[in-house]
Amino acid sequence: MIVTLLSCGSTGCVGGREVGGSHNPTPPTPTLPVKAGVVGATFEYGKVRFEISRIEPFAQSSKGFPRIVVTARSRNTSDALSGNPDMELRCDESPKAGQWYRGSTWEPNFVLVVNETNEGRAILGFPAKATDPEYPVAACTDPTVVVTMSDPTRRAVQVIRYRVDPAVIAESIRARRGPVLPVPPQTADIETTLPTTSTVPPS
């Protein structure tokens, strides 16, 4: 997979929707072995260093999609423009990938200039049902945060798979709905992560 770098400016790569972008590309089969992600460990590929430090439950979207929030850090150590890795939530219940949401301060596939470090939170929603994209899957079996790191100088991609604690998924499903979040990088009103207990969402 070759990533096309887009200059998105201060408003981010989003439109009027609450989701931040599509995460249903069809990348070529990776030629590098898939790595098991370890929270707190640093991975490097294509001179981009990447780390996930936390995976937590989050408020549901205003349209009722359960979400998690991933705290991530990436740094471009090369002498040219590069891009943030791709990141998506995968569940066994759907062939689709979850989308990332407005309000994220770490944005998948965003441009990294030379020596830039991007540290923040990516809000990832549950995948939509395969038969109806307006509704999320009701459950998320074998939840996995899939990170894809690419290098513009090589066709190979490096895939890293982080297993998500089922308790995080259960808490996200029980969470209340939240408001539509602001376009990055306006993060002053971003919702906090959920407490250890939450109420059942409205039917």
N, C-alpha and C positions, 0 to 999 in steps of 0.2 A: 504494500500500500504506500502510495506517495501522497503526503499531505500537502494540500495547497494552502499556503499561508494567506490569511485575509487580514487586512488592516481594518479593525472594527471601530477604532476610536474610543472616546470616553463613554459612549453609550452602550458599548458591548454589541455582540452580534445577535441581537434579538429584535423582534418586531413587536406587535401589539399583544401577543399572546403571553400567558404566564409561563409557558415552557421556553427554554432557551434555545432550542434547536433540535433537529432530527438526529436520532442516534440509531438509525437503521440502515447504515451503509452495508455493502457486501464486500468486505475486504478480501484480498487474495489469501489463499491458505498460507499461514505463517511458515517460514522455512526454519525458524529457530524453535527449539523446544519450549513449551509453555512452562513458565515458572510459577511456583506457589508463592503467593504474596505473604509477607510477614509484616504485620503492623509494627512500625518503628524502624524497619530495615530500609536502607537506601539501595535503589537499583539505578544503574546507569546504562544508557543505550543512546548512540548517536550524540554523545557528549551532552546529553540532558540527564541530570540527576533527579530522581523522583522518590518521594517517600509519602506514605500514608501514616498518620499518627493516631487517628481515631476514626471509628465508624459508629454512629449513634442514631437513635430514632429521631424523627422530626415531625412537626405538624403536617397534617394532610394538606394537599393543595385545595384551593377554593372550589375546585371541581370534584373533590373527593378522592384524588389519587393518593394513596399512602406514599410516604417519602422517608428516605434516610438522609443523613448529612455526613459527608466524608471530609475530614480535615486533611489537606494535602499540601505538599511543598515541592516545587520543581525549580531547577536552576539550569540555565543555558550556559555551559562552560566553553562553548565553541566561539569561533571568531566570525560567525555569520548568524543571520536570523534562523530561529528554529521554532518549534511549536510545542505547546503543552501536549502531553499524551491524551488520547481519547479515554473516556471513562464512562461506564454505563453499568446499570444494575440488571442482572439476568436472573430469571426464575424458570423453573421447569414447566410452568403452566402456559408459557407463551413463547413462540419463536422470536417475538419482537424484543427489543431492548428498551429499558426505561429511558426517559429523557431527562436532561438536566434543566433546572428551573431558574427563572429570573430571581435575583437576590444572591446567587452564587458569587463568591468572591474569588474562587479558583474555577476558571472556565476551561473545559475540555477543548483542545485544539486551538486555543488562543495563541497569539503570536508572542514569542519570547525574544526580546532583543538581546544583543551580546551582553553577557554577564548579568542578565536580569534574573531575579528570584521572584517567583510568584507563590505566595503562601496564603491560603485562605480555605474556604469551605465550599464544597460542591454539593448542591442539593439534588438528589437523584430520586426520581419517581419510580413506582412500580411499572412494569410493562403493561401496555394495553392488551385487552383480549385479542386473540387472533381473529375472531369473528366480528368484533365490534370495537373499533379504535376509540370510541367515546367513553369506554368503561375500562377500569383497571381489572387485572386478575384479582380474584377474591383472596388468594393465598399466594405465598411465594416459597415453594419448596426448593431446597438446595440453593439458597440465595447466594449470589456471587457478584462481587464488584470486579468487573473485567476492565483492566487497563491495557491499552495498546500503545506501545512506544514505537515511533517510526523514525527513520533517518533518511532525509532527502537524498543522500548519496548512495543509498542501498535500497533494493526492492524488498528486502526481508523486513519483517516487523517482529517486535518482541511483545508477546502477550503475557501478562501477569494476572493471575486469578486469586482474589482475596475472598476467603469464605466469610460470610456474615453470620454472626451469632443469631440463632433463631429467636432469642429473646428480644433482640433489636427489631426484628421483623414483626413480632407479636405486638410490641409496644407501638410501632408505627401504624399498625392496622387499627388499634384502639384509640389512636390520637384524634383530637378534635380537628376540624378544618381550620385552616389559617387564611389570612387575606392574601390577595395577589401581592407579591413582593416587588420591590422597585427594580428597575434596570440596573445592573452593575455599572459603576462601582458605588452607587448610592446605598450604603449599608447601614445608615444610622438607625433605621427602623426594622432591621432584619430580626426575625423571630429567634428566640433562644432555643436551644435544644430542649427536649422534653424532660420533665422531672421523671423520677423513677416510677410514678404512678400517674395514670391519666384516666379520663372518663371515656365511656363508650360514645362514639360519634353519633350524631343524629341520624335517624333512619331515612 
